[in-house]
Amino acid sequence: MKLLICGGAGYVGSHMVRYLTGQGHEAVVYDDLSTGHRQAVPREVAFVHGDIGDAARLARVFATQRFDAVIHFCAKSLVGESVGEPYAYYRNNVANTLVLLGAMRDADVDRLVFSSTAAVFGHPQAERIDESHPTAPINPYGQSKLMIEHVLADAAKAYGLRSVALRYFNAAGADPQGTIGEAHEPETHLIPNVLKAVLGQGAALNVFGDDYATRDGTCVRDYVHVNDLASAHLLAIEYLAGQPGAHRFNLGNGEGFSVREVIAAAERVTGKAVPHTIAPRRAGDPATLVASSALARAELGWEPRMVRLDDILASAWRWHREPAFG
Ligand code: UFG
């Protein structure tokens, strides 16, 4: 298959490109490099520098090449930032996605896999969140992703667009080959910050709150390896070949780890102490977020491979010790 990977220079997108080409598919990356890295895209993969809000540029890409499907990773994705800058989030994640969807329609490309998020659920009402859990985002980021899920449902009915929205829980780790990994600026995610603290890059890790109603008082999250996310996207595209409609799947390992447990795992993997201090709670953090991915396993045949927290951390450690870019 030939696939257009919007946001293919970003963290999850670049792992997707590696995975696809490794499986014998052709990828073309479309990215504005606002948060992604040109070096994250292999030289032999075609790269278009463009913004998904640029209808003319997208039209040219679709006019000159025929794609079997689009995978759409482009987004602003920081919860805290979205609260302070909602217009930027709705413009980028909603309005620009509509431009991409319009370009796909004009070009008769009718399969899409869309990066959604656990943030569509808001405060969880169940220990494991499955697809029947109510959606009630508590920030503009989650809201913007949910809006597009609704658009995709309407587009399936009106235009016959086939789509899968994949709600990632906590994307983590790096490709074990060590050539790509997580490189955000600023970095807000737990695992990179834990490893940066080990490496003495910046101040000690802030643990945001130790008074949550969890087993050790710190927040519990479901960490899913970025290459396992990539495999789910390819399965989703294959699934759409036989399934019209708009579909939604939750992607996680189904097991939660607290911030303290992540710190302990990092100490085992690195053999070094993680300097950390307890800080006040971070606004908008639910105590626990753990996925049920039973539907993705049953419907897509998805089977995450790197499920042990220590292995996920070891892959991230390999990257953060010697990042190739960032
Ligand atoms: N944390 C710290 N210190 C840090 C960074 C994070 O204690 O330096 C804590 C957070 O408070 C949270 C946990 O570690 O309890 C995980 O935080 P991350 O920032 O790594 O991830 P989030 O769970 O906040 O975010 C993830 C995705 C978002 C998605 C969100 C859904 O990255 O895209 O889940 O709530 F929106």
py3Dmol code that shows the C-alpha trace and the ligand (Angstrom):
import py3Dmol

protein = """\
ATOM      1  CA  MET A   1       0.000   0.000   0.000  1.00  0.00           C
ATOM      2  CA  LYS A   2       0.963   3.631  -0.432  1.00  0.00           C
ATOM      3  CA  LEU A   3       0.123   5.811   2.559  1.00  0.00           C
ATOM      4  CA  LEU A   4       0.233   9.519   3.314  1.00  0.00           C
ATOM      5  CA  ILE A   5       1.518  10.024   6.853  1.00  0.00           C
ATOM      6  CA  CYS A   6       0.522  13.476   8.078  1.00  0.00           C
ATOM      7  CA  GLY A   7       2.730  14.275  11.051  1.00  0.00           C
ATOM      8  CA  GLY A   8       5.190  11.539  10.118  1.00  0.00           C
ATOM      9  CA  ALA A   9       8.148  13.497  11.529  1.00  0.00           C
ATOM     10  CA  GLY A  10       6.711  13.491  15.052  1.00  0.00           C
ATOM     11  CA  TYR A  11       7.134  11.011  17.865  1.00  0.00           C
ATOM     12  CA  VAL A  12       4.398   8.483  17.076  1.00  0.00           C
ATOM     13  CA  GLY A  13       4.342   9.338  13.357  1.00  0.00           C
ATOM     14  CA  SER A  14       8.037   8.617  12.826  1.00  0.00           C
ATOM     15  CA  HIS A  15       7.678   5.213  14.480  1.00  0.00           C
ATOM     16  CA  MET A  16       4.720   4.578  12.187  1.00  0.00           C
ATOM     17  CA  VAL A  17       6.828   5.354   9.112  1.00  0.00           C
ATOM     18  CA  ARG A  18       9.566   2.929  10.238  1.00  0.00           C
ATOM     19  CA  TYR A  19       7.007   0.271  10.938  1.00  0.00           C
ATOM     20  CA  LEU A  20       5.234   0.666   7.592  1.00  0.00           C
ATOM     21  CA  THR A  21       8.372   0.628   5.485  1.00  0.00           C
ATOM     22  CA  GLY A  22       9.589  -2.379   7.490  1.00  0.00           C
ATOM     23  CA  GLN A  23       6.364  -4.146   6.485  1.00  0.00           C
ATOM     24  CA  GLY A  24       6.981  -3.401   2.800  1.00  0.00           C
ATOM     25  CA  HIS A  25       4.603  -0.457   2.407  1.00  0.00           C
ATOM     26  CA  GLU A  26       5.374   2.929   0.869  1.00  0.00           C
ATOM     27  CA  ALA A  27       5.048   6.027   3.042  1.00  0.00           C
ATOM     28  CA  VAL A  28       5.024   9.697   2.075  1.00  0.00           C
ATOM     29  CA  VAL A  29       5.456  12.066   5.015  1.00  0.00           C
ATOM     30  CA  TYR A  30       3.635  15.407   5.147  1.00  0.00           C
ATOM     31  CA  ASP A  31       4.728  17.534   8.097  1.00  0.00           C
ATOM     32  CA  ASP A  32       5.153  21.217   8.907  1.00  0.00           C
ATOM     33  CA  LEU A  33       8.027  20.429  11.323  1.00  0.00           C
ATOM     34  CA  SER A  34       6.412  22.620  13.998  1.00  0.00           C
ATOM     35  CA  THR A  35       7.136  19.919  16.576  1.00  0.00           C
ATOM     36  CA  GLY A  36       8.520  17.094  14.432  1.00  0.00           C
ATOM     37  CA  HIS A  37      12.093  16.547  13.278  1.00  0.00           C
ATOM     38  CA  ARG A  38      13.288  16.185   9.685  1.00  0.00           C
ATOM     39  CA  GLN A  39      15.970  13.742  10.898  1.00  0.00           C
ATOM     40  CA  ALA A  40      13.231  11.444  12.222  1.00  0.00           C
ATOM     41  CA  VAL A  41      12.216  10.641   8.632  1.00  0.00           C
ATOM     42  CA  PRO A  42      14.519   8.210   6.828  1.00  0.00           C
ATOM     43  CA  ARG A  43      16.256   9.686   3.767  1.00  0.00           C
ATOM     44  CA  GLU A  44      14.653   7.172   1.419  1.00  0.00           C
ATOM     45  CA  VAL A  45      11.119   8.197   2.461  1.00  0.00           C
ATOM     46  CA  ALA A  46       9.531  11.026   0.439  1.00  0.00           C
ATOM     47  CA  PHE A  47       8.999  14.128   2.549  1.00  0.00           C
ATOM     48  CA  VAL A  48       6.674  17.077   1.874  1.00  0.00           C
ATOM     49  CA  HIS A  49       7.097  20.149   4.074  1.00  0.00           C
ATOM     50  CA  GLY A  50       3.560  21.391   4.488  1.00  0.00           C
ATOM     51  CA  ASP A  51       0.795  22.372   6.847  1.00  0.00           C
ATOM     52  CA  ILE A  52      -2.477  20.396   6.814  1.00  0.00           C
ATOM     53  CA  GLY A  53      -4.288  23.736   6.858  1.00  0.00           C
ATOM     54  CA  ASP A  54      -2.795  24.528   3.411  1.00  0.00           C
ATOM     55  CA  ALA A  55      -5.502  23.311   1.017  1.00  0.00           C
ATOM     56  CA  ALA A  56      -3.550  24.176  -2.150  1.00  0.00           C
ATOM     57  CA  ARG A  57      -0.474  22.255  -1.054  1.00  0.00           C
ATOM     58  CA  LEU A  58      -2.541  19.223  -0.058  1.00  0.00           C
ATOM     59  CA  ALA A  59      -4.408  19.336  -3.361  1.00  0.00           C
ATOM     60  CA  ARG A  60      -1.083  19.220  -5.230  1.00  0.00           C
ATOM     61  CA  VAL A  61       0.078  16.222  -3.213  1.00  0.00           C
ATOM     62  CA  PHE A  62      -3.156  14.328  -3.838  1.00  0.00           C
ATOM     63  CA  ALA A  63      -3.223  15.335  -7.521  1.00  0.00           C
ATOM     64  CA  THR A  64       0.221  13.945  -8.215  1.00  0.00           C
ATOM     65  CA  GLN A  65       0.086  10.708  -6.202  1.00  0.00           C
ATOM     66  CA  ARG A  66      -2.506   8.061  -5.472  1.00  0.00           C
ATOM     67  CA  PHE A  67      -2.802   6.973  -1.830  1.00  0.00           C
ATOM     68  CA  ASP A  68      -4.617   3.949  -0.444  1.00  0.00           C
ATOM     69  CA  ALA A  69      -5.136   5.678   2.902  1.00  0.00           C
ATOM     70  CA  VAL A  70      -4.086   8.562   5.137  1.00  0.00           C
ATOM     71  CA  ILE A  71      -2.819   8.337   8.712  1.00  0.00           C
ATOM     72  CA  HIS A  72      -3.254  11.628  10.513  1.00  0.00           C
ATOM     73  CA  PHE A  73      -0.946  12.360  13.460  1.00  0.00           C
ATOM     74  CA  CYS A  74      -0.689  16.169  13.135  1.00  0.00           C
ATOM     75  CA  ALA A  75      -1.851  17.820  16.328  1.00  0.00           C
ATOM     76  CA  LYS A  76      -1.025  20.078  19.157  1.00  0.00           C
ATOM     77  CA  SER A  77      -1.164  17.704  22.111  1.00  0.00           C
ATOM     78  CA  LEU A  78      -0.338  19.349  25.416  1.00  0.00           C
ATOM     79  CA  VAL A  79      -3.253  19.339  27.823  1.00  0.00           C
ATOM     80  CA  GLY A  80      -2.031  22.277  29.915  1.00  0.00           C
ATOM     81  CA  GLU A  81      -1.206  24.420  26.887  1.00  0.00           C
ATOM     82  CA  SER A  82      -4.638  23.716  25.407  1.00  0.00           C
ATOM     83  CA  VAL A  83      -6.319  25.254  28.449  1.00  0.00           C
ATOM     84  CA  GLY A  84      -4.364  28.503  27.962  1.00  0.00           C
ATOM     85  CA  GLU A  85      -4.522  28.587  24.144  1.00  0.00           C
ATOM     86  CA  PRO A  86      -7.817  27.023  23.085  1.00  0.00           C
ATOM     87  CA  TYR A  87      -7.982  28.882  19.745  1.00  0.00           C
ATOM     88  CA  ALA A  88      -4.651  27.376  18.680  1.00  0.00           C
ATOM     89  CA  TYR A  89      -5.942  23.909  19.546  1.00  0.00           C
ATOM     90  CA  TYR A  90      -9.268  24.246  17.791  1.00  0.00           C
ATOM     91  CA  ARG A  91      -7.631  25.864  14.749  1.00  0.00           C
ATOM     92  CA  ASN A  92      -4.905  23.273  14.423  1.00  0.00           C
ATOM     93  CA  ASN A  93      -6.668  20.115  15.557  1.00  0.00           C
ATOM     94  CA  VAL A  94     -10.175  20.830  14.277  1.00  0.00           C
ATOM     95  CA  ALA A  95     -10.157  23.442  11.496  1.00  0.00           C
ATOM     96  CA  ASN A  96      -6.981  22.151   9.834  1.00  0.00           C
ATOM     97  CA  THR A  97      -8.169  18.553  10.066  1.00  0.00           C
ATOM     98  CA  LEU A  98     -11.300  19.629   8.149  1.00  0.00           C
ATOM     99  CA  VAL A  99      -9.033  20.963   5.399  1.00  0.00           C
ATOM    100  CA  LEU A 100      -7.270  17.594   5.224  1.00  0.00           C
ATOM    101  CA  LEU A 101     -10.590  15.720   5.165  1.00  0.00           C
ATOM    102  CA  GLY A 102     -11.826  17.958   2.341  1.00  0.00           C
ATOM    103  CA  ALA A 103      -8.672  17.313   0.322  1.00  0.00           C
ATOM    104  CA  MET A 104      -9.082  13.566   0.838  1.00  0.00           C
ATOM    105  CA  ARG A 105     -12.656  13.752  -0.334  1.00  0.00           C
ATOM    106  CA  ASP A 106     -11.736  15.738  -3.450  1.00  0.00           C
ATOM    107  CA  ALA A 107      -9.111  13.119  -4.250  1.00  0.00           C
ATOM    108  CA  ASP A 108     -11.413  10.159  -3.519  1.00  0.00           C
ATOM    109  CA  VAL A 109      -9.210   8.781  -0.763  1.00  0.00           C
ATOM    110  CA  ASP A 110     -11.670   7.072   1.540  1.00  0.00           C
ATOM    111  CA  ARG A 111      -9.634   5.471   4.347  1.00  0.00           C
ATOM    112  CA  LEU A 112      -8.300   7.362   7.365  1.00  0.00           C
ATOM    113  CA  VAL A 113      -6.707   6.421  10.670  1.00  0.00           C
ATOM    114  CA  PHE A 114      -6.868   9.281  13.145  1.00  0.00           C
ATOM    115  CA  SER A 115      -4.826   9.778  16.334  1.00  0.00           C
ATOM    116  CA  SER A 116      -7.232  10.322  19.173  1.00  0.00           C
ATOM    117  CA  THR A 117      -6.578  10.227  22.889  1.00  0.00           C
ATOM    118  CA  ALA A 118      -7.650   9.010  26.304  1.00  0.00           C
ATOM    119  CA  ALA A 119      -8.326  12.680  26.998  1.00  0.00           C
ATOM    120  CA  VAL A 120     -11.714  12.302  25.245  1.00  0.00           C
ATOM    121  CA  PHE A 121     -12.984  10.528  28.375  1.00  0.00           C
ATOM    122  CA  GLY A 122     -12.288  13.196  31.006  1.00  0.00           C
ATOM    123  CA  HIS A 123     -12.492  11.896  34.559  1.00  0.00           C
ATOM    124  CA  PRO A 124     -12.786   8.110  34.398  1.00  0.00           C
ATOM    125  CA  GLN A 125     -15.800   6.434  35.913  1.00  0.00           C
ATOM    126  CA  ALA A 126     -14.395   2.922  35.696  1.00  0.00           C
ATOM    127  CA  GLU A 127     -11.183   1.153  36.594  1.00  0.00           C
ATOM    128  CA  ARG A 128     -10.602   0.171  32.963  1.00  0.00           C
ATOM    129  CA  ILE A 129     -11.907   2.457  30.252  1.00  0.00           C
ATOM    130  CA  ASP A 130     -13.553   0.706  27.341  1.00  0.00           C
ATOM    131  CA  GLU A 131     -15.265   2.196  24.291  1.00  0.00           C
ATOM    132  CA  SER A 132     -18.658   2.354  26.044  1.00  0.00           C
ATOM    133  CA  HIS A 133     -17.272   4.757  28.664  1.00  0.00           C
ATOM    134  CA  PRO A 134     -18.888   8.214  28.361  1.00  0.00           C
ATOM    135  CA  THR A 135     -16.839  10.873  26.597  1.00  0.00           C
ATOM    136  CA  ALA A 136     -16.612  14.104  28.583  1.00  0.00           C
ATOM    137  CA  PRO A 137     -13.324  15.900  27.927  1.00  0.00           C
ATOM    138  CA  ILE A 138     -12.109  18.278  30.605  1.00  0.00           C
ATOM    139  CA  ASN A 139      -9.753  20.303  28.407  1.00  0.00           C
ATOM    140  CA  PRO A 140      -9.684  21.818  24.887  1.00  0.00           C
ATOM    141  CA  TYR A 141      -7.160  19.202  23.694  1.00  0.00           C
ATOM    142  CA  GLY A 142      -9.501  16.295  24.477  1.00  0.00           C
ATOM    143  CA  GLN A 143     -12.448  18.311  23.216  1.00  0.00           C
ATOM    144  CA  SER A 144     -10.717  19.005  19.873  1.00  0.00           C
ATOM    145  CA  LYS A 145     -10.043  15.288  19.329  1.00  0.00           C
ATOM    146  CA  LEU A 146     -13.609  14.344  20.252  1.00  0.00           C
ATOM    147  CA  MET A 147     -14.971  16.933  17.822  1.00  0.00           C
ATOM    148  CA  ILE A 148     -13.100  15.229  14.994  1.00  0.00           C
ATOM    149  CA  GLU A 149     -14.406  11.826  16.112  1.00  0.00           C
ATOM    150  CA  HIS A 150     -17.913  13.278  15.674  1.00  0.00           C
ATOM    151  CA  VAL A 151     -16.982  14.738  12.289  1.00  0.00           C
ATOM    152  CA  LEU A 152     -15.715  11.313  11.190  1.00  0.00           C
ATOM    153  CA  ALA A 153     -18.995   9.668  12.197  1.00  0.00           C
ATOM    154  CA  ASP A 154     -20.935  12.207  10.109  1.00  0.00           C
ATOM    155  CA  ALA A 155     -18.503  11.894   7.196  1.00  0.00           C
ATOM    156  CA  ALA A 156     -18.992   8.128   7.147  1.00  0.00           C
ATOM    157  CA  LYS A 157     -22.732   8.655   6.636  1.00  0.00           C
ATOM    158  CA  ALA A 158     -22.533  11.578   4.243  1.00  0.00           C
ATOM    159  CA  TYR A 159     -19.482  10.759   2.130  1.00  0.00           C
ATOM    160  CA  GLY A 160     -18.715   7.110   2.830  1.00  0.00           C
ATOM    161  CA  LEU A 161     -15.401   7.977   4.529  1.00  0.00           C
ATOM    162  CA  ARG A 162     -14.045   4.910   6.332  1.00  0.00           C
ATOM    163  CA  SER A 163     -12.154   5.776   9.501  1.00  0.00           C
ATOM    164  CA  VAL A 164     -10.682   4.459  12.695  1.00  0.00           C
ATOM    165  CA  ALA A 165      -9.961   6.783  15.628  1.00  0.00           C
ATOM    166  CA  LEU A 166      -7.362   5.271  17.923  1.00  0.00           C
ATOM    167  CA  ARG A 167      -7.450   6.616  21.459  1.00  0.00           C
ATOM    168  CA  TYR A 168      -3.906   6.309  22.779  1.00  0.00           C
ATOM    169  CA  PHE A 169      -3.386   6.129  26.487  1.00  0.00           C
ATOM    170  CA  ASN A 170       0.240   6.962  27.401  1.00  0.00           C
ATOM    171  CA  ALA A 171       2.481   6.535  24.359  1.00  0.00           C
ATOM    172  CA  ALA A 172       5.948   5.604  25.601  1.00  0.00           C
ATOM    173  CA  GLY A 173       9.330   4.131  24.706  1.00  0.00           C
ATOM    174  CA  ALA A 174      11.385   4.309  21.540  1.00  0.00           C
ATOM    175  CA  ASP A 175      12.305   2.112  18.624  1.00  0.00           C
ATOM    176  CA  PRO A 176      14.773  -0.471  20.043  1.00  0.00           C
ATOM    177  CA  GLN A 177      17.215   0.259  17.181  1.00  0.00           C
ATOM    178  CA  GLY A 178      17.880   3.606  18.856  1.00  0.00           C
ATOM    179  CA  THR A 179      17.627   5.853  15.781  1.00  0.00           C
ATOM    180  CA  ILE A 180      14.347   7.588  16.653  1.00  0.00           C
ATOM    181  CA  GLY A 181      12.632   8.439  19.925  1.00  0.00           C
ATOM    182  CA  GLU A 182      10.729  11.027  21.887  1.00  0.00           C
ATOM    183  CA  ALA A 183      12.075  14.579  21.473  1.00  0.00           C
ATOM    184  CA  HIS A 184       9.618  17.244  22.544  1.00  0.00           C
ATOM    185  CA  GLU A 185      10.487  20.818  23.416  1.00  0.00           C
ATOM    186  CA  PRO A 186       9.386  21.537  26.069  1.00  0.00           C
ATOM    187  CA  GLU A 187       9.200  17.981  27.401  1.00  0.00           C
ATOM    188  CA  THR A 188       6.251  17.464  29.707  1.00  0.00           C
ATOM    189  CA  HIS A 189       5.872  13.667  29.704  1.00  0.00           C
ATOM    190  CA  LEU A 190       6.797  11.524  32.653  1.00  0.00           C
ATOM    191  CA  ILE A 191       9.182   8.927  31.222  1.00  0.00           C
ATOM    192  CA  PRO A 192      11.443  11.368  29.323  1.00  0.00           C
ATOM    193  CA  ASN A 193      11.511  13.638  32.357  1.00  0.00           C
ATOM    194  CA  VAL A 194      12.434  10.724  34.646  1.00  0.00           C
ATOM    195  CA  LEU A 195      15.318   9.784  32.328  1.00  0.00           C
ATOM    196  CA  LYS A 196      16.460  13.387  31.950  1.00  0.00           C
ATOM    197  CA  ALA A 197      16.586  13.616  35.755  1.00  0.00           C
ATOM    198  CA  VAL A 198      18.762  10.468  35.811  1.00  0.00           C
ATOM    199  CA  LEU A 199      21.058  12.061  33.224  1.00  0.00           C
ATOM    200  CA  GLY A 200      21.266  15.257  35.264  1.00  0.00           C
ATOM    201  CA  GLN A 201      19.662  17.277  32.455  1.00  0.00           C
ATOM    202  CA  GLY A 202      17.831  20.079  34.223  1.00  0.00           C
ATOM    203  CA  ALA A 203      16.421  19.995  37.712  1.00  0.00           C
ATOM    204  CA  ALA A 204      15.178  17.004  39.681  1.00  0.00           C
ATOM    205  CA  LEU A 205      11.932  15.394  38.538  1.00  0.00           C
ATOM    206  CA  ASN A 206       8.802  16.987  39.947  1.00  0.00           C
ATOM    207  CA  VAL A 207       6.292  14.356  41.047  1.00  0.00           C
ATOM    208  CA  PHE A 208       2.989  16.130  40.578  1.00  0.00           C
ATOM    209  CA  GLY A 209       1.033  15.146  43.680  1.00  0.00           C
ATOM    210  CA  ASP A 210       1.322  12.230  46.111  1.00  0.00           C
ATOM    211  CA  ASP A 211      -2.116  12.556  47.675  1.00  0.00           C
ATOM    212  CA  TYR A 212      -4.276  10.921  44.997  1.00  0.00           C
ATOM    213  CA  ALA A 213      -6.602   8.042  45.859  1.00  0.00           C
ATOM    214  CA  THR A 214      -4.236   5.453  44.355  1.00  0.00           C
ATOM    215  CA  ARG A 215      -2.124   2.673  45.896  1.00  0.00           C
ATOM    216  CA  ASP A 216       0.819   4.967  46.655  1.00  0.00           C
ATOM    217  CA  GLY A 217      -0.787   8.399  46.255  1.00  0.00           C
ATOM    218  CA  THR A 218       0.708   9.147  42.806  1.00  0.00           C
ATOM    219  CA  CYS A 219      -1.182   9.057  39.483  1.00  0.00           C
ATOM    220  CA  VAL A 220      -1.601   5.775  37.656  1.00  0.00           C
ATOM    221  CA  ARG A 221      -1.260   5.585  33.861  1.00  0.00           C
ATOM    222  CA  ASP A 222      -1.290   2.926  31.151  1.00  0.00           C
ATOM    223  CA  TYR A 223       1.999   3.076  29.196  1.00  0.00           C
ATOM    224  CA  VAL A 224       1.855   1.606  25.710  1.00  0.00           C
ATOM    225  CA  HIS A 225       4.928   1.194  23.517  1.00  0.00           C
ATOM    226  CA  VAL A 226       5.053   3.457  20.486  1.00  0.00           C
ATOM    227  CA  ASN A 227       5.803   0.554  18.113  1.00  0.00           C
ATOM    228  CA  ASP A 228       2.720  -1.252  19.421  1.00  0.00           C
ATOM    229  CA  LEU A 229       0.713   1.873  18.580  1.00  0.00           C
ATOM    230  CA  ALA A 230       2.214   1.719  15.079  1.00  0.00           C
ATOM    231  CA  SER A 231       1.147  -1.893  14.565  1.00  0.00           C
ATOM    232  CA  ALA A 232      -2.418  -0.979  15.595  1.00  0.00           C
ATOM    233  CA  HIS A 233      -2.562   1.699  12.865  1.00  0.00           C
ATOM    234  CA  LEU A 234      -1.627  -0.715  10.116  1.00  0.00           C
ATOM    235  CA  LEU A 235      -4.167  -3.249  11.393  1.00  0.00           C
ATOM    236  CA  ALA A 236      -6.756  -0.450  11.400  1.00  0.00           C
ATOM    237  CA  ILE A 237      -6.099   0.369   7.739  1.00  0.00           C
ATOM    238  CA  GLU A 238      -6.403  -3.285   6.822  1.00  0.00           C
ATOM    239  CA  TYR A 239      -9.615  -3.516   8.870  1.00  0.00           C
ATOM    240  CA  LEU A 240     -11.141  -0.629   6.921  1.00  0.00           C
ATOM    241  CA  ALA A 241     -10.709  -2.501   3.661  1.00  0.00           C
ATOM    242  CA  GLY A 242     -13.620  -4.692   4.755  1.00  0.00           C
ATOM    243  CA  GLN A 243     -15.475  -2.342   7.092  1.00  0.00           C
ATOM    244  CA  PRO A 244     -17.280   0.848   6.117  1.00  0.00           C
ATOM    245  CA  GLY A 245     -18.125   3.336   8.831  1.00  0.00           C
ATOM    246  CA  ALA A 246     -16.343   5.249  11.600  1.00  0.00           C
ATOM    247  CA  HIS A 247     -14.756   3.133  14.335  1.00  0.00           C
ATOM    248  CA  ARG A 248     -13.091   3.902  17.649  1.00  0.00           C
ATOM    249  CA  PHE A 249     -10.668   1.803  19.645  1.00  0.00           C
ATOM    250  CA  ASN A 250      -8.841   2.359  22.929  1.00  0.00           C
ATOM    251  CA  LEU A 251      -5.165   1.445  22.926  1.00  0.00           C
ATOM    252  CA  GLY A 252      -3.288   0.624  26.106  1.00  0.00           C
ATOM    253  CA  ASN A 253      -1.696  -2.343  27.827  1.00  0.00           C
ATOM    254  CA  GLY A 254      -4.540  -2.658  30.332  1.00  0.00           C
ATOM    255  CA  GLU A 255      -2.250  -2.313  33.320  1.00  0.00           C
ATOM    256  CA  GLY A 256      -1.600   0.865  35.240  1.00  0.00           C
ATOM    257  CA  PHE A 257       1.627   2.028  36.856  1.00  0.00           C
ATOM    258  CA  SER A 258       1.979   4.841  39.347  1.00  0.00           C
ATOM    259  CA  VAL A 259       4.524   7.630  39.016  1.00  0.00           C
ATOM    260  CA  ARG A 260       6.476   6.049  41.884  1.00  0.00           C
ATOM    261  CA  GLU A 261       6.413   2.681  40.110  1.00  0.00           C
ATOM    262  CA  VAL A 262       7.763   4.306  36.941  1.00  0.00           C
ATOM    263  CA  ILE A 263      10.561   5.878  39.009  1.00  0.00           C
ATOM    264  CA  ALA A 264      11.382   2.484  40.576  1.00  0.00           C
ATOM    265  CA  ALA A 265      11.424   0.817  37.153  1.00  0.00           C
ATOM    266  CA  ALA A 266      13.720   3.555  35.807  1.00  0.00           C
ATOM    267  CA  GLU A 267      16.086   2.954  38.737  1.00  0.00           C
ATOM    268  CA  ARG A 268      16.157  -0.784  37.956  1.00  0.00           C
ATOM    269  CA  VAL A 269      16.748  -0.208  34.246  1.00  0.00           C
ATOM    270  CA  THR A 270      19.362   2.546  34.526  1.00  0.00           C
ATOM    271  CA  GLY A 271      21.017   1.361  37.731  1.00  0.00           C
ATOM    272  CA  LYS A 272      20.910   4.988  38.899  1.00  0.00           C
ATOM    273  CA  ALA A 273      18.807   6.954  41.359  1.00  0.00           C
ATOM    274  CA  VAL A 274      16.089   9.266  39.997  1.00  0.00           C
ATOM    275  CA  PRO A 275      16.433  12.589  41.833  1.00  0.00           C
ATOM    276  CA  HIS A 276      12.899  13.764  42.518  1.00  0.00           C
ATOM    277  CA  THR A 277      10.811  16.007  44.711  1.00  0.00           C
ATOM    278  CA  ILE A 278       7.110  15.996  45.485  1.00  0.00           C
ATOM    279  CA  ALA A 279       5.383  18.980  43.874  1.00  0.00           C
ATOM    280  CA  PRO A 280       1.757  20.159  43.926  1.00  0.00           C
ATOM    281  CA  ARG A 281      -0.775  18.398  41.700  1.00  0.00           C
ATOM    282  CA  ARG A 282      -0.791  19.380  38.025  1.00  0.00           C
ATOM    283  CA  ALA A 283      -4.103  20.841  36.888  1.00  0.00           C
ATOM    284  CA  GLY A 284      -6.287  18.472  34.893  1.00  0.00           C
ATOM    285  CA  ASP A 285      -4.614  15.184  35.909  1.00  0.00           C
ATOM    286  CA  PRO A 286      -7.097  12.374  36.636  1.00  0.00           C
ATOM    287  CA  ALA A 287      -5.885   9.985  39.381  1.00  0.00           C
ATOM    288  CA  THR A 288      -6.048   6.864  37.218  1.00  0.00           C
ATOM    289  CA  LEU A 289      -6.306   6.242  33.456  1.00  0.00           C
ATOM    290  CA  VAL A 290      -6.148   2.629  32.336  1.00  0.00           C
ATOM    291  CA  ALA A 291      -7.492   1.268  29.048  1.00  0.00           C
ATOM    292  CA  SER A 292      -9.440  -1.791  28.221  1.00  0.00           C
ATOM    293  CA  SER A 293      -8.172  -2.684  24.776  1.00  0.00           C
ATOM    294  CA  ALA A 294     -10.295  -5.808  24.478  1.00  0.00           C
ATOM    295  CA  LEU A 295     -12.141  -4.401  21.464  1.00  0.00           C
ATOM    296  CA  ALA A 296      -8.945  -3.576  19.547  1.00  0.00           C
ATOM    297  CA  ARG A 297      -7.639  -7.062  20.288  1.00  0.00           C
ATOM    298  CA  ALA A 298     -10.861  -8.734  19.187  1.00  0.00           C
ATOM    299  CA  GLU A 299     -11.697  -6.600  16.152  1.00  0.00           C
ATOM    300  CA  LEU A 300      -8.278  -5.597  14.852  1.00  0.00           C
ATOM    301  CA  GLY A 301      -6.374  -8.645  16.088  1.00  0.00           C
ATOM    302  CA  TRP A 302      -3.996  -6.262  17.889  1.00  0.00           C
ATOM    303  CA  GLU A 303      -1.465  -7.833  20.220  1.00  0.00           C
ATOM    304  CA  PRO A 304       0.930  -5.405  21.910  1.00  0.00           C
ATOM    305  CA  ARG A 305       4.416  -6.910  22.187  1.00  0.00           C
ATOM    306  CA  MET A 306       6.421  -4.681  24.441  1.00  0.00           C
ATOM    307  CA  VAL A 307       4.191  -4.846  27.476  1.00  0.00           C
ATOM    308  CA  ARG A 308       6.650  -4.943  30.389  1.00  0.00           C
ATOM    309  CA  LEU A 309       7.227  -1.516  31.879  1.00  0.00           C
ATOM    310  CA  ASP A 310      10.956  -2.270  32.309  1.00  0.00           C
ATOM    311  CA  ASP A 311      11.289  -3.084  28.601  1.00  0.00           C
ATOM    312  CA  ILE A 312       9.452   0.090  27.601  1.00  0.00           C
ATOM    313  CA  LEU A 313      11.755   2.093  29.868  1.00  0.00           C
ATOM    314  CA  ALA A 314      14.859   0.315  28.570  1.00  0.00           C
ATOM    315  CA  SER A 315      13.950   1.307  25.006  1.00  0.00           C
ATOM    316  CA  ALA A 316      13.423   4.925  26.089  1.00  0.00           C
ATOM    317  CA  TRP A 317      16.698   4.879  28.064  1.00  0.00           C
ATOM    318  CA  ARG A 318      18.643   3.754  25.037  1.00  0.00           C
ATOM    319  CA  TRP A 319      17.286   6.735  23.109  1.00  0.00           C
ATOM    320  CA  HIS A 320      17.656   9.385  25.811  1.00  0.00           C
ATOM    321  CA  ARG A 321      21.247   8.448  26.601  1.00  0.00           C
ATOM    322  CA  GLU A 322      22.269   9.209  23.019  1.00  0.00           C
ATOM    323  CA  PRO A 323      19.468  10.926  21.091  1.00  0.00           C
ATOM    324  CA  ALA A 324      20.195  11.272  17.384  1.00  0.00           C
ATOM    325  CA  PHE A 325      18.313  14.586  17.290  1.00  0.00           C
ATOM    326  CA  GLY A 326      16.226  16.875  19.456  1.00  0.00           C
TER     327      GLY A 326
END
"""
ligand_1 = """\
36
UFG
N 4.164 13.593 35.790
C 5.002 13.954 36.824
N 6.116 14.684 36.523
C 6.433 15.059 35.249
C 5.581 14.668 34.202
C 4.448 13.951 34.503
O 4.735 13.650 37.993
O 7.473 15.729 35.043
C 2.974 12.791 36.086
C 1.688 13.469 35.641
O 1.214 14.313 36.636
C 0.799 12.275 35.368
C 1.771 11.189 34.893
O 3.054 11.602 35.344
O 0.226 11.851 36.558
C 1.811 11.037 33.395
O 1.975 12.325 32.812
P 2.323 12.567 31.274
O 2.451 14.040 31.090
O 3.465 11.705 30.873
O 1.054 12.005 30.506
P -0.492 12.378 30.694
O -1.119 11.189 31.344
O -0.712 13.680 31.320
O -0.906 12.582 29.189
C -1.286 11.553 28.361
C -1.049 11.967 26.909
C -1.960 13.105 26.550
C -3.384 12.738 26.863
C -3.515 12.373 28.318
C -4.911 11.962 28.654
O 0.296 12.355 26.729
O -1.852 13.356 25.163
O -2.652 11.289 28.598
O -5.222 12.431 29.927
F -4.209 13.785 26.624
"""
view = py3Dmol.view(width=600, height=400)
view.addModel(protein, "pdb")
view.setStyle({"model": 0}, {"cartoon": {"style": "trace"}})
view.addModel(ligand_1, "xyz")
view.setStyle({"model": 1}, {"stick": {}})
view.zoomTo()
view.show()
